[in-house]
Amino acid sequence: MSPILTSIVTAAGGVLAGLALAAALLWRQQQALTRARYAAGHDDTTGLPNRRALLAALTRATRADAPFGLVLLDLDGFKAINDTFGHEAGNDVLTEVGRRLTALRGPVRLAARLSGDEFALLVDGGPDDVAAAARAAWRAVVRYPVDLGEHALAVRASVGHISAALGVGPRTLLHQADIAMYQAKQTGAGVHGATATSHTGPPPGTRLRDLRRR
């Protein structure tokens, strides 16, 4: 092979190697971006969509011309589970609760973990559909104990649900569902429902801080 041809082949090989390296780097960057986007919208412990993802879904729902509602579920006495069995067991409970909520059928569009021991469901349909989804969520969580290997742990929960109303934004809806949930916790009813209003504060005589202490 002549020196000129050898130089051409060598140069071509270098170009191909450079292109292959660039393609590999681009693929890695795309994979890293995909993982970052997933992590930004999902909870590390349960794998469920997180609060950010729920708010985005609520925003889309408020812009659509279709009825929907929000269900919030809070585990009662979860701190005692962590204190007694350890945080790993607590994470197992959270993961199992998330699995049960994700398995709900019917009008449930999205199951999310907000923070700590609080979960949310975005539900399609009117007040009856939302109320039915809230009851189904409560039953799914409390009906059977969570298997922790050496222990079968009974789980208790309080559920609040609210049907969306025209002009009520995602954060107001979330706040009012939160109030309904803590009213369920206060009364021990298990499930409490309400209809959203443009009023952003708690109902007259209701202090959310007091409800959270219970």
C-alpha positions as CSV (number, residue, x, y, z in Angstrom):
1,M,0.0,0.0,0.0
2,S,1.4,3.4,-1.0
3,P,2.2,5.9,1.7
4,I,-0.6,8.2,0.5
5,L,-3.2,5.5,0.6
6,T,-2.0,4.4,4.1
7,S,-2.4,8.0,5.3
8,I,-5.9,8.1,3.9
9,V,-6.9,4.9,5.6
10,T,-5.4,6.0,8.8
11,A,-7.2,9.3,8.7
12,A,-10.5,7.6,7.9
13,G,-10.0,5.2,10.8
14,G,-9.4,8.1,13.1
15,V,-12.6,9.9,11.9
16,L,-14.7,6.8,12.4
17,A,-13.2,6.3,15.8
18,G,-14.0,9.9,16.7
19,L,-17.6,9.5,15.4
20,A,-18.1,6.3,17.4
21,L,-16.8,8.1,20.6
22,A,-19.0,11.1,20.0
23,A,-22.0,8.8,19.5
24,A,-21.2,6.9,22.7
25,L,-20.9,10.2,24.6
26,L,-24.2,11.4,23.2
27,W,-25.9,8.2,24.1
28,R,-24.6,8.5,27.7
29,Q,-25.8,12.1,27.9
30,Q,-29.2,11.1,26.7
31,Q,-29.4,8.3,29.2
32,A,-28.3,10.6,32.0
33,L,-30.9,13.2,31.0
34,T,-33.6,10.5,30.9
35,R,-32.7,9.3,34.4
36,A,-32.6,12.9,35.7
37,R,-36.1,13.6,34.3
38,Y,-37.4,10.4,35.8
39,A,-35.9,11.2,39.2
40,A,-37.3,14.7,39.1
41,G,-40.8,13.4,38.8
42,H,-40.7,10.2,40.9
43,D,-40.2,9.2,44.5
44,D,-37.0,7.3,45.3
45,T,-38.6,4.9,47.9
46,T,-41.8,3.8,46.2
47,G,-41.1,4.6,42.5
48,L,-44.4,6.5,42.4
49,P,-44.8,9.9,40.8
50,N,-44.0,12.6,43.3
51,R,-45.6,15.9,44.4
52,R,-44.1,17.7,41.4
53,A,-45.6,15.2,39.0
54,L,-49.0,15.3,40.8
55,L,-49.1,19.1,40.5
56,A,-48.3,18.9,36.8
57,A,-51.1,16.4,36.3
58,L,-53.5,18.5,38.3
59,T,-52.7,21.5,36.2
60,R,-53.4,19.6,33.0
61,A,-56.7,18.3,34.6
62,T,-57.9,21.8,35.5
63,R,-57.4,22.9,31.9
64,A,-59.4,20.0,30.5
65,D,-63.1,20.1,30.1
66,A,-63.8,16.9,32.2
67,P,-64.7,16.4,35.9
68,F,-62.1,15.0,38.2
69,G,-61.2,15.0,41.9
70,L,-58.3,14.4,44.3
71,V,-57.9,11.8,47.1
72,L,-55.3,12.2,49.8
73,L,-54.3,9.3,52.1
74,D,-52.2,9.6,55.3
75,L,-51.0,6.6,57.2
76,D,-51.9,6.9,60.9
77,G,-49.2,6.1,63.4
78,F,-46.5,5.7,60.8
79,K,-43.8,7.2,63.1
80,A,-44.4,4.4,65.6
81,I,-43.7,1.9,62.8
82,N,-40.4,3.5,62.1
83,D,-39.6,3.7,65.8
84,T,-40.5,0.1,66.5
85,F,-39.4,-1.7,63.4
86,G,-36.8,0.6,61.9
87,H,-36.8,2.8,58.8
88,E,-36.2,-0.1,56.4
89,A,-39.5,-1.7,57.6
90,G,-41.1,1.7,57.2
91,N,-39.9,2.0,53.7
92,D,-41.3,-1.5,53.0
93,V,-44.7,-0.3,54.3
94,L,-44.6,2.8,52.1
95,T,-43.7,0.7,49.0
96,E,-46.5,-1.8,49.7
97,V,-49.0,1.0,50.2
98,G,-47.9,2.5,46.9
99,R,-48.2,-0.8,45.2
100,R,-51.8,-1.2,46.5
101,L,-52.8,2.3,45.4
102,T,-51.3,1.8,41.9
103,A,-53.2,-1.4,41.5
104,L,-56.6,0.4,42.0
105,R,-58.7,0.2,38.8
106,G,-61.5,2.3,37.5
107,P,-61.3,6.1,37.4
108,V,-57.9,6.4,39.2
109,R,-55.6,8.1,36.7
110,L,-52.5,8.6,38.9
111,A,-51.2,7.4,42.2
112,A,-48.5,9.6,43.8
113,R,-46.5,9.9,47.0
114,L,-46.4,13.4,48.2
115,S,-44.0,13.2,51.1
116,G,-43.5,11.2,54.3
117,D,-46.5,8.9,54.8
118,E,-48.9,10.9,52.5
119,F,-50.2,9.7,49.2
120,A,-52.5,11.1,46.5
121,L,-54.8,9.9,43.8
122,L,-55.9,11.8,40.8
123,V,-59.4,10.5,39.9
124,D,-61.4,11.0,36.7
125,G,-65.2,11.5,37.1
126,G,-67.7,13.3,39.3
127,P,-68.2,13.3,43.0
128,D,-69.6,9.8,43.2
129,D,-66.6,8.4,41.3
130,V,-64.1,10.3,43.5
131,A,-65.9,9.2,46.7
132,A,-65.9,5.6,45.5
133,A,-62.1,5.8,44.7
134,A,-61.5,7.2,48.2
135,R,-63.3,4.3,49.8
136,A,-61.5,1.8,47.6
137,A,-58.1,3.3,48.5
138,W,-58.9,3.2,52.2
139,R,-60.0,-0.5,52.0
140,A,-57.0,-1.4,49.8
141,V,-54.6,0.0,52.4
142,V,-56.2,-1.2,55.7
143,R,-57.9,-4.4,54.8
144,Y,-54.8,-6.6,54.8
145,P,-51.7,-6.4,57.0
146,V,-48.3,-5.7,55.4
147,D,-46.0,-8.7,55.5
148,L,-42.6,-7.7,57.0
149,G,-41.3,-11.2,57.2
150,E,-41.3,-11.9,60.9
151,H,-44.3,-9.5,61.4
152,A,-47.6,-8.9,59.8
153,L,-48.3,-5.3,60.4
154,A,-51.8,-3.8,60.4
155,V,-51.9,-0.4,58.8
156,R,-54.3,2.4,59.6
157,A,-55.1,5.3,57.3
158,S,-57.2,8.5,57.0
159,V,-58.5,9.6,53.6
160,G,-59.8,12.9,52.4
161,H,-61.3,13.5,49.0
162,I,-62.5,16.5,47.1
163,S,-64.2,17.1,43.7
164,A,-62.8,19.8,41.6
165,A,-64.8,23.0,40.9
166,L,-64.5,25.6,38.2
167,G,-61.7,28.1,38.9
168,V,-60.0,26.1,41.6
169,G,-56.3,25.8,41.0
170,P,-54.1,22.7,41.7
171,R,-52.6,24.1,45.0
172,T,-56.0,25.2,46.3
173,L,-57.4,21.8,45.5
174,L,-54.5,20.1,47.2
175,H,-54.9,22.3,50.3
176,Q,-58.6,21.6,50.6
177,A,-58.2,17.9,50.1
178,D,-55.6,18.1,52.9
179,I,-58.2,19.7,55.2
180,A,-60.7,16.9,54.3
181,M,-58.1,14.3,55.1
182,Y,-57.3,15.8,58.5
183,Q,-61.0,16.1,59.3
184,A,-61.2,12.3,58.7
185,K,-58.2,11.9,61.0
186,Q,-59.8,14.1,63.7
187,T,-63.2,12.3,63.6
188,G,-61.8,8.8,63.1
189,A,-64.2,8.3,60.2
190,G,-61.5,6.9,58.0
191,V,-62.8,8.8,54.9
192,H,-64.1,12.3,54.6
193,G,-65.2,14.2,51.5
194,A,-65.9,17.7,50.3
195,T,-66.4,19.8,47.2
196,A,-63.7,22.3,46.2
197,T,-64.5,26.0,46.5
198,S,-62.6,29.1,45.4
199,H,-62.1,29.9,49.1
200,T,-58.5,29.0,49.8
201,G,-58.6,28.7,53.6
202,P,-60.0,26.1,55.9
203,P,-63.7,26.0,56.7
204,P,-64.8,28.4,59.5
205,G,-63.8,27.2,62.9
206,T,-61.2,24.7,61.4
207,R,-57.6,25.1,62.2
208,L,-55.4,22.9,60.2
209,R,-52.5,23.2,62.7
210,D,-54.8,21.7,65.4
211,L,-55.9,18.9,63.1
212,R,-52.3,18.0,62.3
213,R,-51.5,17.5,66.0
214,R,-53.9,14.6,66.3
